[in-house]
């Protein structure tokens, strides 16, 4: 009985000591306590990046503490190419929790003897295309206008986006290859334009009508071409 009381008293005193340290000293005091050394890093939101690269960019020292400057660590992660946003939190006693959002790739493009991934602004992403996203459409020459249109289609109609094989620029417009047919869009294509084209595509499929091109460059109408212009 006496032993249990002593243990309970020790826990109480330990809790009081921790509370006093937080109240009077805060993180600067707690950083020096071995109990709060970082022993584990958990990363949520990864799909394309290598987890080891995220850990490396944190630049944690052997004496890193969960009470170190977490906003500074988050800024390091956000500065990584391919990262859109990042937050770093702590879980007592020794875990850092990194939650990040990666930039979504919209296209593949040829570079040298291989392929690279691009975002909707045509920027190169540091992801391995063979490992992470091999089925994206090919953007000829990595044209930013093409990737911008692909990004809008990806947001407005993921099912249509999944069927695009390639995209290329024709003057100020973009042509997308979809199942052997061509879909034309203007540079400022809207979600309504995209939905109008897919609605016409579905109507033609229901009636079994053959066509080669759907032109969605004109507001309020979709032009159906039976043969390629």
C-alpha positions as protocol buffer text, in pm:
chain_id: "A"
residue {
  index: 1
  type: UNK
  ca { x: 0 y: 0 z: 0 }
}
residue {
  index: 2
  type: UNK
  ca { x: 275 y: 241 z: 96 }
}
residue {
  index: 3
  type: UNK
  ca { x: 463 y: 159 z: -225 }
}
residue {
  index: 4
  type: UNK
  ca { x: 159 y: 240 z: -440 }
}
residue {
  index: 5
  type: UNK
  ca { x: 115 y: 568 z: -256 }
}
residue {
  index: 6
  type: UNK
  ca { x: 479 y: 658 z: -318 }
}
residue {
  index: 7
  type: UNK
  ca { x: 445 y: 581 z: -692 }
}
residue {
  index: 8
  type: UNK
  ca { x: 125 y: 784 z: -715 }
}
residue {
  index: 9
  type: UNK
  ca { x: 299 y: 1071 z: -534 }
}
residue {
  index: 10
  type: UNK
  ca { x: 595 y: 1052 z: -770 }
}
residue {
  index: 11
  type: UNK
  ca { x: 365 y: 1069 z: -1074 }
}
residue {
  index: 12
  type: UNK
  ca { x: 184 y: 1365 z: -923 }
}
residue {
  index: 13
  type: UNK
  ca { x: 510 y: 1546 z: -853 }
}
residue {
  index: 14
  type: UNK
  ca { x: 632 y: 1466 z: -1205 }
}
residue {
  index: 15
  type: UNK
  ca { x: 313 y: 1607 z: -1352 }
}
residue {
  index: 16
  type: UNK
  ca { x: 344 y: 1920 z: -1140 }
}
residue {
  index: 17
  type: UNK
  ca { x: 707 y: 1962 z: -1243 }
}
residue {
  index: 18
  type: UNK
  ca { x: 614 y: 1932 z: -1611 }
}
residue {
  index: 19
  type: UNK
  ca { x: 331 y: 2179 z: -1566 }
}
residue {
  index: 20
  type: UNK
  ca { x: 563 y: 2429 z: -1395 }
}
residue {
  index: 21
  type: UNK
  ca { x: 821 y: 2388 z: -1669 }
}
residue {
  index: 22
  type: UNK
  ca { x: 559 y: 2459 z: -1934 }
}
residue {
  index: 23
  type: UNK
  ca { x: 425 y: 2756 z: -1741 }
}
residue {
  index: 24
  type: UNK
  ca { x: 755 y: 2924 z: -1657 }
}
residue {
  index: 25
  type: UNK
  ca { x: 1000 y: 2797 z: -1914 }
}
residue {
  index: 26
  type: UNK
  ca { x: 796 y: 2658 z: -2202 }
}
residue {
  index: 27
  type: UNK
  ca { x: 965 y: 2494 z: -2502 }
}
residue {
  index: 28
  type: UNK
  ca { x: 1317 y: 2630 z: -2431 }
}
residue {
  index: 29
  type: UNK
  ca { x: 1325 y: 2433 z: -2105 }
}
residue {
  index: 30
  type: UNK
  ca { x: 1163 y: 2121 z: -2250 }
}
residue {
  index: 31
  type: UNK
  ca { x: 1404 y: 2105 z: -2545 }
}
residue {
  index: 32
  type: UNK
  ca { x: 1680 y: 2010 z: -2308 }
}
residue {
  index: 33
  type: UNK
  ca { x: 1497 y: 1707 z: -2168 }
}
residue {
  index: 34
  type: UNK
  ca { x: 1598 y: 1376 z: -2327 }
}
residue {
  index: 35
  type: UNK
  ca { x: 1248 y: 1239 z: -2280 }
}
residue {
  index: 36
  type: UNK
  ca { x: 1130 y: 1472 z: -2561 }
}
residue {
  index: 37
  type: UNK
  ca { x: 1402 y: 1386 z: -2815 }
}
residue {
  index: 38
  type: UNK
  ca { x: 1265 y: 1304 z: -3163 }
}
residue {
  index: 39
  type: UNK
  ca { x: 1260 y: 927 z: -3208 }
}
residue {
  index: 40
  type: UNK
  ca { x: 1005 y: 894 z: -3485 }
}
residue {
  index: 41
  type: UNK
  ca { x: 883 y: 1095 z: -3785 }
}
residue {
  index: 42
  type: UNK
  ca { x: 542 y: 1013 z: -3929 }
}
residue {
  index: 43
  type: UNK
  ca { x: 447 y: 1150 z: -4273 }
}
residue {
  index: 44
  type: UNK
  ca { x: 90 y: 1171 z: -4405 }
}
residue {
  index: 45
  type: UNK
  ca { x: -14 y: 1265 z: -4759 }
}
residue {
  index: 46
  type: UNK
  ca { x: 270 y: 1105 z: -4953 }
}
residue {
  index: 47
  type: UNK
  ca { x: 199 y: 956 z: -5294 }
}
residue {
  index: 48
  type: UNK
  ca { x: 487 y: 1060 z: -5517 }
}
residue {
  index: 49
  type: UNK
  ca { x: 776 y: 1181 z: -5301 }
}
residue {
  index: 50
  type: UNK
  ca { x: 1032 y: 956 z: -5134 }
}
residue {
  index: 51
  type: UNK
  ca { x: 975 y: 964 z: -4753 }
}
residue {
  index: 52
  type: UNK
  ca { x: 1352 y: 969 z: -4698 }
}
residue {
  index: 53
  type: UNK
  ca { x: 1377 y: 1299 z: -4887 }
}
residue {
  index: 54
  type: UNK
  ca { x: 1116 y: 1456 z: -4662 }
}
residue {
  index: 55
  type: UNK
  ca { x: 1300 y: 1341 z: -4349 }
}
residue {
  index: 56
  type: UNK
  ca { x: 1631 y: 1468 z: -4489 }
}
residue {
  index: 57
  type: UNK
  ca { x: 1492 y: 1813 z: -4564 }
}
residue {
  index: 58
  type: UNK
  ca { x: 1388 y: 1849 z: -4198 }
}
residue {
  index: 59
  type: UNK
  ca { x: 1761 y: 1847 z: -4107 }
}
residue {
  index: 60
  type: UNK
  ca { x: 1700 y: 1704 z: -3763 }
}
residue {
  index: 61
  type: UNK
  ca { x: 2003 y: 1697 z: -3535 }
}
residue {
  index: 62
  type: UNK
  ca { x: 2073 y: 1401 z: -3306 }
}
residue {
  index: 63
  type: UNK
  ca { x: 1938 y: 1613 z: -3020 }
}
residue {
  index: 64
  type: UNK
  ca { x: 1628 y: 1736 z: -3204 }
}
residue {
  index: 65
  type: UNK
  ca { x: 1328 y: 1781 z: -2976 }
}
residue {
  index: 66
  type: UNK
  ca { x: 956 y: 1775 z: -3041 }
}
residue {
  index: 67
  type: UNK
  ca { x: 959 y: 2121 z: -2883 }
}
residue {
  index: 68
  type: UNK
  ca { x: 1186 y: 2265 z: -3152 }
}
residue {
  index: 69
  type: UNK
  ca { x: 1052 y: 2537 z: -3384 }
}
residue {
  index: 70
  type: UNK
  ca { x: 782 y: 2342 z: -3573 }
}
residue {
  index: 71
  type: UNK
  ca { x: 680 y: 2627 z: -3808 }
}
residue {
  index: 72
  type: UNK
  ca { x: 1043 y: 2644 z: -3924 }
}
residue {
  index: 73
  type: UNK
  ca { x: 1040 y: 2271 z: -3996 }
}
residue {
  index: 74
  type: UNK
  ca { x: 713 y: 2310 z: -4189 }
}
residue {
  index: 75
  type: UNK
  ca { x: 869 y: 2586 z: -4401 }
}
residue {
  index: 76
  type: UNK
  ca { x: 1152 y: 2351 z: -4498 }
}
residue {
  index: 77
  type: UNK
  ca { x: 904 y: 2092 z: -4619 }
}
residue {
  index: 78
  type: UNK
  ca { x: 694 y: 2349 z: -4806 }
}
residue {
  index: 79
  type: UNK
  ca { x: 1009 y: 2464 z: -4988 }
}
residue {
  index: 80
  type: UNK
  ca { x: 1051 y: 2118 z: -5144 }
}
residue {
  index: 81
  type: UNK
  ca { x: 972 y: 2098 z: -5518 }
}
residue {
  index: 82
  type: UNK
  ca { x: 647 y: 1911 z: -5558 }
}
residue {
  index: 83
  type: UNK
  ca { x: 501 y: 2015 z: -5221 }
}
residue {
  index: 84
  type: UNK
  ca { x: 200 y: 2247 z: -5216 }
}
residue {
  index: 85
  type: UNK
  ca { x: 145 y: 2273 z: -4840 }
}
residue {
  index: 86
  type: UNK
  ca { x: 284 y: 2122 z: -4520 }
}
residue {
  index: 87
  type: UNK
  ca { x: 230 y: 2134 z: -4145 }
}
residue {
  index: 88
  type: UNK
  ca { x: 438 y: 1978 z: -3868 }
}
residue {
  index: 89
  type: UNK
  ca { x: 293 y: 1880 z: -3532 }
}
residue {
  index: 90
  type: UNK
  ca { x: 415 y: 1690 z: -3227 }
}
residue {
  index: 91
  type: UNK
  ca { x: 299 y: 1388 z: -3033 }
}
residue {
  index: 92
  type: UNK
  ca { x: 446 y: 1353 z: -2687 }
}
residue {
  index: 93
  type: UNK
  ca { x: 692 y: 1220 z: -2602 }
}
residue {
  index: 94
  type: UNK
  ca { x: 903 y: 1183 z: -2919 }
}
residue {
  index: 95
  type: UNK
  ca { x: 709 y: 1188 z: -3248 }
}
residue {
  index: 96
  type: UNK
  ca { x: 696 y: 1456 z: -3519 }
}
residue {
  index: 97
  type: UNK
  ca { x: 387 y: 1434 z: -3740 }
}
residue {
  index: 98
  type: UNK
  ca { x: 429 y: 1581 z: -4090 }
}
residue {
  index: 99
  type: UNK
  ca { x: 112 y: 1635 z: -4296 }
}
residue {
  index: 100
  type: UNK
  ca { x: 177 y: 1752 z: -4650 }
}
residue {
  index: 101
  type: UNK
  ca { x: -3 y: 1798 z: -4979 }
}
residue {
  index: 102
  type: UNK
  ca { x: 182 y: 1722 z: -5301 }
}
residue {
  index: 103
  type: UNK
  ca { x: 144 y: 1904 z: -5630 }
}
residue {
  index: 104
  type: UNK
  ca { x: -79 y: 1698 z: -5857 }
}
residue {
  index: 105
  type: UNK
  ca { x: 82 y: 1601 z: -6190 }
}
residue {
  index: 106
  type: UNK
  ca { x: -134 y: 1643 z: -6501 }
}
residue {
  index: 107
  type: UNK
  ca { x: 90 y: 1526 z: -6785 }
}
residue {
  index: 108
  type: UNK
  ca { x: 397 y: 1345 z: -6904 }
}
residue {
  index: 109
  type: UNK
  ca { x: 648 y: 1507 z: -7138 }
}
residue {
  index: 110
  type: UNK
  ca { x: 961 y: 1390 z: -7318 }
}
residue {
  index: 111
  type: UNK
  ca { x: 1293 y: 1511 z: -7180 }
}
residue {
  index: 112
  type: UNK
  ca { x: 1606 y: 1369 z: -7334 }
}
residue {
  index: 113
  type: UNK
  ca { x: 1574 y: 992 z: -7350 }
}
residue {
  index: 114
  type: UNK
  ca { x: 1302 y: 968 z: -7086 }
}
residue {
  index: 115
  type: UNK
  ca { x: 979 y: 1109 z: -6952 }
}
residue {
  index: 116
  type: UNK
  ca { x: 910 y: 1366 z: -6682 }
}
residue {
  index: 117
  type: UNK
  ca { x: 599 y: 1474 z: -6491 }
}
residue {
  index: 118
  type: UNK
  ca { x: 451 y: 1823 z: -6521 }
}
residue {
  index: 119
  type: UNK
  ca { x: 199 y: 2017 z: -6317 }
}
residue {
  index: 120
  type: UNK
  ca { x: -83 y: 2233 z: -6454 }
}
residue {
  index: 121
  type: UNK
  ca { x: 158 y: 2526 z: -6497 }
}
residue {
  index: 122
  type: UNK
  ca { x: 398 y: 2320 z: -6704 }
}
residue {
  index: 123
  type: UNK
  ca { x: 657 y: 2300 z: -6425 }
}
residue {
  index: 124
  type: UNK
  ca { x: 879 y: 1997 z: -6389 }
}
residue {
  index: 125
  type: UNK
  ca { x: 796 y: 1782 z: -6086 }
}
residue {
  index: 126
  type: UNK
  ca { x: 1060 y: 1575 z: -5901 }
}
residue {
  index: 127
  type: UNK
  ca { x: 855 y: 1254 z: -5917 }
}
residue {
  index: 128
  type: UNK
  ca { x: 947 y: 927 z: -6084 }
}
residue {
  index: 129
  type: UNK
  ca { x: 691 y: 880 z: -6366 }
}
residue {
  index: 130
  type: UNK
  ca { x: 751 y: 507 z: -6395 }
}
residue {
  index: 131
  type: UNK
  ca { x: 679 y: 455 z: -6026 }
}
residue {
  index: 132
  type: UNK
  ca { x: 412 y: 711 z: -5950 }
}
residue {
  index: 133
  type: UNK
  ca { x: 196 y: 811 z: -6249 }
}
residue {
  index: 134
  type: UNK
  ca { x: 258 y: 619 z: -6572 }
}
residue {
  index: 135
  type: UNK
  ca { x: -93 y: 664 z: -6719 }
}
residue {
  index: 136
  type: UNK
  ca { x: -108 y: 1042 z: -6752 }
}
residue {
  index: 137
  type: UNK
  ca { x: -158 y: 1203 z: -7095 }
}
residue {
  index: 138
  type: UNK
  ca { x: 142 y: 1312 z: -7296 }
}
residue {
  index: 139
  type: UNK
  ca { x: 176 y: 1690 z: -7338 }
}
residue {
  index: 140
  type: UNK
  ca { x: 361 y: 1765 z: -7658 }
}
residue {
  index: 141
  type: UNK
  ca { x: 672 y: 1973 z: -7586 }
}
residue {
  index: 142
  type: UNK
  ca { x: 552 y: 2023 z: -7228 }
}
residue {
  index: 143
  type: UNK
  ca { x: 356 y: 2328 z: -7347 }
}
residue {
  index: 144
  type: UNK
  ca { x: 218 y: 2521 z: -7043 }
}
residue {
  index: 145
  type: UNK
  ca { x: -101 y: 2602 z: -7237 }
}
residue {
  index: 146
  type: UNK
  ca { x: -162 y: 2230 z: -7287 }
}
residue {
  index: 147
  type: UNK
  ca { x: -93 y: 2145 z: -6924 }
}
residue {
  index: 148
  type: UNK
  ca { x: -325 y: 2427 z: -6810 }
}
residue {
  index: 149
  type: UNK
  ca { x: -613 y: 2284 z: -7015 }
}
residue {
  index: 150
  type: UNK
  ca { x: -535 y: 1934 z: -6891 }
}
residue {
  index: 151
  type: UNK
  ca { x: -546 y: 2065 z: -6534 }
}
residue {
  index: 152
  type: UNK
  ca { x: -892 y: 2215 z: -6590 }
}
residue {
  index: 153
  type: UNK
  ca { x: -1021 y: 1891 z: -6739 }
}
residue {
  index: 154
  type: UNK
  ca { x: -872 y: 1697 z: -6446 }
}
residue {
  index: 155
  type: UNK
  ca { x: -1064 y: 1918 z: -6201 }
}
residue {
  index: 156
  type: UNK
  ca { x: -1391 y: 1933 z: -6397 }
}
residue {
  index: 157
  type: UNK
  ca { x: -1422 y: 1575 z: -6525 }
}
residue {
  index: 158
  type: UNK
  ca { x: -1180 y: 1315 z: -6384 }
}
residue {
  index: 159
  type: UNK
  ca { x: -1341 y: 1041 z: -6596 }
}
residue {
  index: 160
  type: UNK
  ca { x: -1272 y: 1231 z: -6918 }
}
residue {
  index: 161
  type: UNK
  ca { x: -921 y: 1315 z: -6800 }
}
residue {
  index: 162
  type: UNK
  ca { x: -849 y: 946 z: -6743 }
}
residue {
  index: 163
  type: UNK
  ca { x: -928 y: 876 z: -7111 }
}
residue {
  index: 164
  type: UNK
  ca { x: -699 y: 1141 z: -7260 }
}
residue {
  index: 165
  type: UNK
  ca { x: -401 y: 995 z: -7443 }
}
residue {
  index: 166
  type: UNK
  ca { x: -225 y: 1315 z: -7548 }
}
residue {
  index: 167
  type: UNK
  ca { x: -265 y: 1688 z: -7587 }
}
residue {
  index: 168
  type: UNK
  ca { x: -103 y: 1940 z: -7817 }
}
residue {
  index: 169
  type: UNK
  ca { x: -133 y: 2301 z: -7918 }
}
residue {
  index: 170
  type: UNK
  ca { x: -283 y: 2424 z: -8244 }
}
residue {
  index: 171
  type: UNK
  ca { x: -242 y: 2799 z: -8263 }
}
residue {
  index: 172
  type: UNK
  ca { x: -413 y: 2950 z: -7955 }
}
residue {
  index: 173
  type: UNK
  ca { x: -613 y: 2632 z: -7891 }
}
residue {
  index: 174
  type: UNK
  ca { x: -554 y: 2284 z: -7747 }
}
residue {
  index: 175
  type: UNK
  ca { x: -648 y: 1950 z: -7901 }
}
residue {
  index: 176
  type: UNK
  ca { x: -691 y: 1642 z: -7682 }
}
residue {
  index: 177
  type: UNK
  ca { x: -679 y: 1288 z: -7817 }
}
residue {
  index: 178
  type: UNK
  ca { x: -956 y: 1082 z: -7653 }
}
residue {
  index: 179
  type: UNK
  ca { x: -1004 y: 725 z: -7770 }
}
residue {
  index: 180
  type: UNK
  ca { x: -880 y: 798 z: -8121 }
}
residue {
  index: 181
  type: UNK
  ca { x: -1093 y: 1113 z: -8154 }
}
residue {
  index: 182
  type: UNK
  ca { x: -1008 y: 1480 z: -8108 }
}
residue {
  index: 183
  type: UNK
  ca { x: -1162 y: 1720 z: -7859 }
}
residue {
  index: 184
  type: UNK
  ca { x: -1090 y: 2089 z: -7923 }
}
residue {
  index: 185
  type: UNK
  ca { x: -1081 y: 2345 z: -7641 }
}
residue {
  index: 186
  type: UNK
  ca { x: -983 y: 2709 z: -7612 }
}
residue {
  index: 187
  type: UNK
  ca { x: -709 y: 2826 z: -7380 }
}
residue {
  index: 188
  type: UNK
  ca { x: -967 y: 2958 z: -7131 }
}
residue {
  index: 189
  type: UNK
  ca { x: -1186 y: 2648 z: -7132 }
}
residue {
  index: 190
  type: UNK
  ca { x: -1437 y: 2638 z: -6847 }
}
residue {
  index: 191
  type: UNK
  ca { x: -1596 y: 2352 z: -6658 }
}
residue {
  index: 192
  type: UNK
  ca { x: -1921 y: 2427 z: -6846 }
}
residue {
  index: 193
  type: UNK
  ca { x: -1741 y: 2391 z: -7182 }
}
residue {
  index: 194
  type: UNK
  ca { x: -1599 y: 2056 z: -7073 }
}
residue {
  index: 195
  type: UNK
  ca { x: -1936 y: 1928 z: -6951 }
}
residue {
  index: 196
  type: UNK
  ca { x: -2101 y: 2037 z: -7276 }
}
residue {
  index: 197
  type: UNK
  ca { x: -1853 y: 1837 z: -7483 }
}
residue {
  index: 198
  type: UNK
  ca { x: -1891 y: 1523 z: -7270 }
}
residue {
  index: 199
  type: UNK
  ca { x: -2272 y: 1556 z: -7286 }
}
residue {
  index: 200
  type: UNK
  ca { x: -2257 y: 1559 z: -7667 }
}
residue {
  index: 201
  type: UNK
  ca { x: -2013 y: 1267 z: -7662 }
}
residue {
  index: 202
  type: UNK
  ca { x: -2256 y: 1063 z: -7452 }
}
residue {
  index: 203
  type: UNK
  ca { x: -2551 y: 1154 z: -7674 }
}
residue {
  index: 204
  type: UNK
  ca { x: -2362 y: 1044 z: -7986 }
}
residue {
  index: 205
  type: UNK
  ca { x: -2262 y: 718 z: -7817 }
}
residue {
  index: 206
  type: UNK
  ca { x: -2625 y: 641 z: -7726 }
}
residue {
  index: 207
  type: UNK
  ca { x: -2739 y: 685 z: -8086 }
}
residue {
  index: 208
  type: UNK
  ca { x: -2438 y: 509 z: -8236 }
}
residue {
  index: 209
  type: UNK
  ca { x: -2335 y: 806 z: -8452 }
}
residue {
  index: 210
  type: UNK
  ca { x: -1979 y: 814 z: -8584 }
}
residue {
  index: 211
  type: UNK
  ca { x: -1765 y: 1126 z: -8553 }
}
residue {
  index: 212
  type: UNK
  ca { x: -1401 y: 1229 z: -8544 }
}
residue {
  index: 213
  type: UNK
  ca { x: -1399 y: 1562 z: -8361 }
}
residue {
  index: 214
  type: UNK
  ca { x: -1590 y: 1751 z: -8097 }
}
residue {
  index: 215
  type: UNK
  ca { x: -1518 y: 2122 z: -8091 }
}
residue {
  index: 216
  type: UNK
  ca { x: -1594 y: 2300 z: -7763 }
}
residue {
  index: 217
  type: UNK
  ca { x: -1426 y: 2631 z: -7842 }
}
residue {
  index: 218
  type: UNK
  ca { x: -1751 y: 2820 z: -7897 }
}
residue {
  index: 219
  type: UNK
  ca { x: -1962 y: 2931 z: -7602 }
}
residue {
  index: 220
  type: UNK
  ca { x: -2303 y: 2765 z: -7585 }
}
residue {
  index: 221
  type: UNK
  ca { x: -2246 y: 2511 z: -7862 }
}
residue {
  index: 222
  type: UNK
  ca { x: -2043 y: 2205 z: -7953 }
}
residue {
  index: 223
  type: UNK
  ca { x: -1954 y: 2139 z: -8316 }
}
residue {
  index: 224
  type: UNK
  ca { x: -1952 y: 1775 z: -8428 }
}
residue {
  index: 225
  type: UNK
  ca { x: -1725 y: 1688 z: -8719 }
}
residue {
  index: 226
  type: UNK
  ca { x: -1776 y: 1358 z: -8892 }
}
residue {
  index: 227
  type: UNK
  ca { x: -1432 y: 1364 z: -9056 }
}
residue {
  index: 228
  type: UNK
  ca { x: -1114 y: 1537 z: -8948 }
}
residue {
  index: 229
  type: UNK
  ca { x: -1066 y: 1889 z: -9076 }
}
